[in-house]
Amino acid sequence: MAPSHRRISLPLLTVFCFWISGCGANPYEQIGQSHGYDSVDTESLDYDDVTTSSNEKASSEAVQLVSTSGSAADANRRIIYTSTIGLIVQDYTAFESALPRLVSQLGGYISKRDTNRQYSDQQSGSWIVRVPVENYHDLMGGVAEQGFAESRQENAQDVTEEFVDITARVANKRELEKRILKMLDERTGKLTDVLSIENELARVREEIERMEGRMRYLSDRTTLATVTINCRERAEYQPAAAPTFASRIGDSWVGSLGSLLALFQQLVIFVVAIIPWLALVLPAVYIARRVKGMRVAA
């Protein structure tokens, strides 16, 4: 019977030793394993390992979110629309009144407006308009119908990947913040160790605030499109046609006549400008010659 008892006691003793070693494990290591992070040495306060594991987790989550199915990815796609359109209108006042109504109907607003009055009472102005992205094309079409679009520039920037990546990183930093707070509540060691944990907590919260600020900016830019409208007035404006050979000859002839006329005008202006000087110089020359003649005669 003695050999049988030894065979049974040896496995029980082995299991008991493993159980004792498990109970004596560091509680902070258990916290780290339950959250999916690497274990943290609370005596040395090595937060670099914690940060590294957090960044790796954030990157993996971002990759998983970006690799969504085609239909879901298209539905959640975030695009920044930024456009500029140059418009020529016959009635600037009418356009100035029609634009706010159009923007209001599309659920947007005018963030900036400038108006200038130029030579010959021609007016010009510029507007910066923000409208929901779903009404972006309606705005561009409605503005183009008000006159002749002499220039048009459209830009679409896809920031979906950046937004998803920042979202995953913020969520991961929030988990790290909770973990550090729990460590701070349970920490009863030296004051320097507590201060080190608080400094790490402040750094994590600063990163969270910075990333959330970037998320708010991207959310605003992808929710509302930005359109800059430059408008100028020209009465009875007709778009310029492509020049023909006959029109080029006519333009050259008119240009030459214009140059001759400009030269003649410059000569007339020169003569008119020199007359006052002649009124002063000619009498002086005449007197000087008379004095010289009198001296020679004497």
Secondary structure as UniProt FT lines:
FT   HELIX           2..23
FT   HELIX           27..35
FT   TURN            42..45
FT   HELIX           47..66
FT   HELIX           70..75
FT   STRAND          79..89
FT   HELIX           92..105
FT   TURN            106..107
FT   STRAND          109..117
FT   HELIX           119..121
FT   STRAND          123..132
FT   HELIX           133..135
FT   HELIX           136..144
FT   TURN            145..146
FT   STRAND          148..158
FT   HELIX           160..186
FT   HELIX           191..223
FT   STRAND          224..233
FT   TURN            235..236
FT   HELIX           245..297
//
